[in-house]
Amino acid sequence: MTHSMPSAEHAENQSPHERMKACTYLHRNMDKRVHLIDRYAVLLRLKQTATKWQQSRSTPYREGKKND
């Protein structure tokens, strides 16, 4: 949370219009943050599947070398 972000308490002392503006600002920022988190989660999932795939591909090869 940054200090520039209007707090709920601060919004209480403002006119309804200002309060609404503060709320939309908060919501917009939340949406942005959630979107970023979603993208990060997707990237993480892709990374995990990639490593799993690499492991499953390299395991038989390693075992084959051991058997020689």
C-alpha positions as CSV (number, residue, x, y, z in Angstrom):
1,M,0.0,0.0,0.0
2,T,1.4,3.4,-1.0
3,H,0.8,6.6,0.9
4,S,-0.6,8.3,-2.2
5,M,-3.5,5.9,-2.2
6,P,-6.6,7.4,-0.6
7,S,-7.6,5.5,2.5
8,A,-11.2,4.7,3.5
9,E,-10.9,7.0,6.5
10,H,-9.8,9.9,4.3
11,A,-12.7,9.3,2.0
12,E,-15.1,9.6,5.0
13,N,-14.2,13.3,5.4
14,Q,-14.9,14.1,1.7
15,S,-18.0,14.9,-0.3
16,P,-19.8,11.9,-1.8
17,H,-18.4,12.7,-5.2
18,E,-14.8,12.7,-3.9
19,R,-15.5,9.5,-2.0
20,M,-16.8,7.9,-5.2
21,K,-13.6,9.0,-7.0
22,A,-11.5,7.6,-4.3
23,C,-13.3,4.3,-4.4
24,T,-13.1,3.9,-8.2
25,Y,-9.3,4.7,-7.9
26,L,-8.9,2.0,-5.3
27,H,-10.9,-0.5,-7.4
28,R,-8.9,0.3,-10.5
29,N,-5.7,-0.2,-8.7
30,M,-6.9,-3.5,-7.2
31,D,-7.9,-4.7,-10.6
32,K,-4.5,-3.9,-12.0
33,R,-2.8,-5.7,-9.1
34,V,-5.1,-8.7,-9.4
35,H,-4.4,-8.8,-13.2
36,L,-0.6,-8.8,-12.5
37,I,-1.0,-11.5,-9.9
38,D,-3.0,-13.6,-12.4
39,R,-0.3,-13.2,-15.1
40,Y,2.4,-14.1,-12.6
41,A,0.5,-17.2,-11.5
42,V,0.1,-18.3,-15.2
43,L,3.8,-17.8,-15.8
44,L,4.6,-19.8,-12.7
45,R,2.3,-22.6,-13.8
46,L,4.0,-22.6,-17.3
47,K,7.4,-22.7,-15.6
48,Q,6.4,-25.7,-13.4
49,T,5.0,-27.6,-16.4
50,A,8.1,-26.9,-18.4
51,T,10.4,-28.2,-15.6
52,K,8.2,-31.2,-15.1
53,W,8.3,-32.0,-18.8
54,Q,12.1,-31.6,-18.9
55,Q,12.5,-33.9,-15.9
56,S,10.2,-36.5,-17.4
57,R,12.1,-36.3,-20.7
58,S,15.6,-36.5,-19.1
59,T,14.8,-39.2,-16.5
60,P,14.6,-42.2,-19.0
61,Y,17.7,-41.0,-20.7
62,R,19.6,-40.9,-17.3
63,E,18.3,-44.4,-16.4
64,G,19.3,-45.7,-19.8
65,K,22.9,-44.4,-19.3
66,K,23.0,-46.0,-15.9
67,N,22.0,-49.4,-17.4
68,D,24.8,-49.4,-20.0
